[in-house]
Amino acid sequence: MSRRVFSAEPIATDSVVTIADAEAHHLLHVLRVAAGDELTLFDGQGGEFAGAVAGKSRSTVDVQVGQRLPVDRELPFALTLATPLPKGDRTRWLVEKAVEMGVKRLVPLRTQRTEPSANKGSDKLQRYVIEASKQCGRNRLMEIAAPLMWPEWLETAAAERRWIAHPGGQSLAEMDLQRATSTALALGPEGGFTDAEVAEAATAGWTVVGLGARILRIETAAIALCAAATWR
C-alpha cells in the first residue's frame, strides 16, 4: 500500500494539490519523498485517489492526482459516541480508537461529575483524527462536535438505538447485537453518571447497559461499547 496523505484541499481527478503544514513536513522530513513517488490521497470527504509527487519546495509538496479509487471503509450505519474526555494522553488514545472503530461523531460530554478542566477545546483533536484515519484507512474524518451538557445531549440524540453504559445495566450478552442501525452511545466521567442522570436517560428511552463486573476506564469502556454496537 502506498503512503496515505491527507489533503486539506478538496481533491479532483487529474488535478494538482499542494500539501502543506504537518502533512508536508512528514512527507519532506520523515518520508523524504522524491518526484514520482506514489501516494494515496484523501480529503476527508469520502474519496480516495491515486497520486504521485510532482514537485516540492522547502515547506510544500505538489501531488499530481490520478484516478479516484472505489474504496469505502465506513460502517453501514451512523455511530455516535458521547463521553467526557479523559485526562492527558488518554484523550488521544480514545480519539484514535474511536476513529478505528468507525465512530462518525464524537461528542465531548459535560455531566455533573465532569471535572472543570476536562473537555477543553484543542486543535490537536483534529490532528489525532487525521493521523488515525491515515493509519486505519478511513476516507471520511470523524467529526469532533462541540461539547454538550448532559440534558442537551439527551434532547439532541436522535439515533434509533441508544445505549448508556452504567454498572448494573442490562448485560450485552443478553441483547440483540446484530442490527445495523443508527446508534448513539453514552459514557460517564471517571466518577460515573449520577443516578439522576441515568434515570433521565431511561425516561428518554435509552437502554442502560452494563459492561461487566469490573470498573473500566473511559477509553476502555468506549472501545468495548463501540465493539458491541458494531458487531455483525
Secondary structure as a PSIPRED ss2 file (coil, helix, strand):
# PSIPRED VFORMAT (PSIPRED V4.0)

   1 M C   1.000  0.000  0.000
   2 S C   1.000  0.000  0.000
   3 R E   0.000  0.000  1.000
   4 R E   0.000  0.000  1.000
   5 V E   0.000  0.000  1.000
   6 F E   0.000  0.000  1.000
   7 S C   1.000  0.000  0.000
   8 A C   1.000  0.000  0.000
   9 E C   1.000  0.000  0.000
  10 P C   1.000  0.000  0.000
  11 I C   1.000  0.000  0.000
  12 A C   1.000  0.000  0.000
  13 T C   1.000  0.000  0.000
  14 D C   1.000  0.000  0.000
  15 S C   1.000  0.000  0.000
  16 V E   0.000  0.000  1.000
  17 V E   0.000  0.000  1.000
  18 T E   0.000  0.000  1.000
  19 I E   0.000  0.000  1.000
  20 A C   1.000  0.000  0.000
  21 D H   0.000  1.000  0.000
  22 A H   0.000  1.000  0.000
  23 E H   0.000  1.000  0.000
  24 A H   0.000  1.000  0.000
  25 H H   0.000  1.000  0.000
  26 H H   0.000  1.000  0.000
  27 L H   0.000  1.000  0.000
  28 L H   0.000  1.000  0.000
  29 H H   0.000  1.000  0.000
  30 V H   0.000  1.000  0.000
  31 L C   1.000  0.000  0.000
  32 R C   1.000  0.000  0.000
  33 V C   1.000  0.000  0.000
  34 A C   1.000  0.000  0.000
  35 A C   1.000  0.000  0.000
  36 G C   1.000  0.000  0.000
  37 D C   1.000  0.000  0.000
  38 E E   0.000  0.000  1.000
  39 L E   0.000  0.000  1.000
  40 T E   0.000  0.000  1.000
  41 L E   0.000  0.000  1.000
  42 F E   0.000  0.000  1.000
  43 D C   1.000  0.000  0.000
  44 G C   1.000  0.000  0.000
  45 Q E   0.000  0.000  1.000
  46 G C   1.000  0.000  0.000
  47 G C   1.000  0.000  0.000
  48 E E   0.000  0.000  1.000
  49 F E   0.000  0.000  1.000
  50 A E   0.000  0.000  1.000
  51 G E   0.000  0.000  1.000
  52 A E   0.000  0.000  1.000
  53 V E   0.000  0.000  1.000
  54 A E   0.000  0.000  1.000
  55 G E   0.000  0.000  1.000
  56 K E   0.000  0.000  1.000
  57 S C   1.000  0.000  0.000
  58 R C   1.000  0.000  0.000
  59 S C   1.000  0.000  0.000
  60 T C   1.000  0.000  0.000
  61 V E   0.000  0.000  1.000
  62 D E   0.000  0.000  1.000
  63 V E   0.000  0.000  1.000
  64 Q E   0.000  0.000  1.000
  65 V E   0.000  0.000  1.000
  66 G E   0.000  0.000  1.000
  67 Q E   0.000  0.000  1.000
  68 R E   0.000  0.000  1.000
  69 L E   0.000  0.000  1.000
  70 P C   1.000  0.000  0.000
  71 V C   1.000  0.000  0.000
  72 D C   1.000  0.000  0.000
  73 R C   1.000  0.000  0.000
  74 E C   1.000  0.000  0.000
  75 L C   1.000  0.000  0.000
  76 P C   1.000  0.000  0.000
  77 F C   1.000  0.000  0.000
  78 A C   1.000  0.000  0.000
  79 L E   0.000  0.000  1.000
  80 T E   0.000  0.000  1.000
  81 L E   0.000  0.000  1.000
  82 A E   0.000  0.000  1.000
  83 T E   0.000  0.000  1.000
  84 P C   1.000  0.000  0.000
  85 L C   1.000  0.000  0.000
  86 P C   1.000  0.000  0.000
  87 K C   1.000  0.000  0.000
  88 G C   1.000  0.000  0.000
  89 D H   0.000  1.000  0.000
  90 R H   0.000  1.000  0.000
  91 T H   0.000  1.000  0.000
  92 R H   0.000  1.000  0.000
  93 W H   0.000  1.000  0.000
  94 L H   0.000  1.000  0.000
  95 V H   0.000  1.000  0.000
  96 E H   0.000  1.000  0.000
  97 K H   0.000  1.000  0.000
  98 A H   0.000  1.000  0.000
  99 V H   0.000  1.000  0.000
 100 E H   0.000  1.000  0.000
 101 M H   0.000  1.000  0.000
 102 G C   1.000  0.000  0.000
 103 V C   1.000  0.000  0.000
 104 K C   1.000  0.000  0.000
 105 R E   0.000  0.000  1.000
 106 L E   0.000  0.000  1.000
 107 V E   0.000  0.000  1.000
 108 P E   0.000  0.000  1.000
 109 L E   0.000  0.000  1.000
 110 R E   0.000  0.000  1.000
 111 T C   1.000  0.000  0.000
 112 Q C   1.000  0.000  0.000
 113 R C   1.000  0.000  0.000
 114 T C   1.000  0.000  0.000
 115 E C   1.000  0.000  0.000
 116 P C   1.000  0.000  0.000
 117 S C   1.000  0.000  0.000
 118 A C   1.000  0.000  0.000
 119 N C   1.000  0.000  0.000
 120 K C   1.000  0.000  0.000
 121 G C   1.000  0.000  0.000
 122 S C   1.000  0.000  0.000
 123 D C   1.000  0.000  0.000
 124 K H   0.000  1.000  0.000
 125 L H   0.000  1.000  0.000
 126 Q H   0.000  1.000  0.000
 127 R H   0.000  1.000  0.000
 128 Y H   0.000  1.000  0.000
 129 V H   0.000  1.000  0.000
 130 I H   0.000  1.000  0.000
 131 E H   0.000  1.000  0.000
 132 A H   0.000  1.000  0.000
 133 S H   0.000  1.000  0.000
 134 K H   0.000  1.000  0.000
 135 Q H   0.000  1.000  0.000
 136 C H   0.000  1.000  0.000
 137 G C   1.000  0.000  0.000
 138 R C   1.000  0.000  0.000
 139 N C   1.000  0.000  0.000
 140 R E   0.000  0.000  1.000
 141 L C   1.000  0.000  0.000
 142 M C   1.000  0.000  0.000
 143 E E   0.000  0.000  1.000
 144 I E   0.000  0.000  1.000
 145 A C   1.000  0.000  0.000
 146 A C   1.000  0.000  0.000
 147 P C   1.000  0.000  0.000
 148 L E   0.000  0.000  1.000
 149 M E   0.000  0.000  1.000
 150 W H   0.000  1.000  0.000
 151 P H   0.000  1.000  0.000
 152 E H   0.000  1.000  0.000
 153 W H   0.000  1.000  0.000
 154 L H   0.000  1.000  0.000
 155 E H   0.000  1.000  0.000
 156 T H   0.000  1.000  0.000
 157 A C   1.000  0.000  0.000
 158 A C   1.000  0.000  0.000
 159 A C   1.000  0.000  0.000
 160 E C   1.000  0.000  0.000
 161 R E   0.000  0.000  1.000
 162 R E   0.000  0.000  1.000
 163 W E   0.000  0.000  1.000
 164 I E   0.000  0.000  1.000
 165 A E   0.000  0.000  1.000
 166 H E   0.000  0.000  1.000
 167 P E   0.000  0.000  1.000
 168 G E   0.000  0.000  1.000
 169 G E   0.000  0.000  1.000
 170 Q E   0.000  0.000  1.000
 171 S E   0.000  0.000  1.000
 172 L H   0.000  1.000  0.000
 173 A H   0.000  1.000  0.000
 174 E H   0.000  1.000  0.000
 175 M C   1.000  0.000  0.000
 176 D C   1.000  0.000  0.000
 177 L C   1.000  0.000  0.000
 178 Q C   1.000  0.000  0.000
 179 R C   1.000  0.000  0.000
 180 A C   1.000  0.000  0.000
 181 T C   1.000  0.000  0.000
 182 S C   1.000  0.000  0.000
 183 T E   0.000  0.000  1.000
 184 A E   0.000  0.000  1.000
 185 L E   0.000  0.000  1.000
 186 A E   0.000  0.000  1.000
 187 L C   1.000  0.000  0.000
 188 G C   1.000  0.000  0.000
 189 P C   1.000  0.000  0.000
 190 E C   1.000  0.000  0.000
 191 G C   1.000  0.000  0.000
 192 G C   1.000  0.000  0.000
 193 F C   1.000  0.000  0.000
 194 T C   1.000  0.000  0.000
 195 D H   0.000  1.000  0.000
 196 A H   0.000  1.000  0.000
 197 E H   0.000  1.000  0.000
 198 V H   0.000  1.000  0.000
 199 A H   0.000  1.000  0.000
 200 E H   0.000  1.000  0.000
 201 A H   0.000  1.000  0.000
 202 A H   0.000  1.000  0.000
 203 T H   0.000  1.000  0.000
 204 A C   1.000  0.000  0.000
 205 G C   1.000  0.000  0.000
 206 W C   1.000  0.000  0.000
 207 T E   0.000  0.000  1.000
 208 V E   0.000  0.000  1.000
 209 V E   0.000  0.000  1.000
 210 G E   0.000  0.000  1.000
 211 L C   1.000  0.000  0.000
 212 G C   1.000  0.000  0.000
 213 A C   1.000  0.000  0.000
 214 R C   1.000  0.000  0.000
 215 I C   1.000  0.000  0.000
 216 L C   1.000  0.000  0.000
 217 R C   1.000  0.000  0.000
 218 I H   0.000  1.000  0.000
 219 E H   0.000  1.000  0.000
 220 T H   0.000  1.000  0.000
 221 A H   0.000  1.000  0.000
 222 A H   0.000  1.000  0.000
 223 I H   0.000  1.000  0.000
 224 A H   0.000  1.000  0.000
 225 L H   0.000  1.000  0.000
 226 C H   0.000  1.000  0.000
 227 A H   0.000  1.000  0.000
 228 A H   0.000  1.000  0.000
 229 A H   0.000  1.000  0.000
 230 T H   0.000  1.000  0.000
 231 W C   1.000  0.000  0.000
 232 R C   1.000  0.000  0.000
